[in-house]
């Protein structure tokens, strides 16, 4: 994998990981919307989210990460790109969430450690082939 591909994948992980906690906080209150039928429920929730600046900005940045990810798949090995981006995104999301006041428990830390170990094995195995 070349340097440009790594930069692209790390950028995707940063965009996804940094925006996930902001999507969560920006969508606060959407579950409180109750309508009589499913269609009106969906429309009301969509309007609620579409009119919240705190949701729209992270959403658009997150989608930019998705576009960048699809573009990067053309030049990277899929079996390496997907676990690498997902693992980095998980770690970045957890750290960002903690910086925003969420608590990081032992199970989450253990899970992140296992995911990082798994990605390390994938990277090593891909390098050896």
NORGI-V37816 format. One line per field, one symbol per residue. psi: psi as a letter, one per 20 degrees, with the letter a starting at -180 (. if undefined). A space follows every 10 residues. Layout:
psi=???
This chain:
psi=prhggggghh gghggghhhg hhhghhjpih iipprhqhgh gggghggghi johiggghgh hghghgghgg ghhhjrphih gghgghgggg gggggggghj iqporhgggg ghghgggghg gggghhhi.
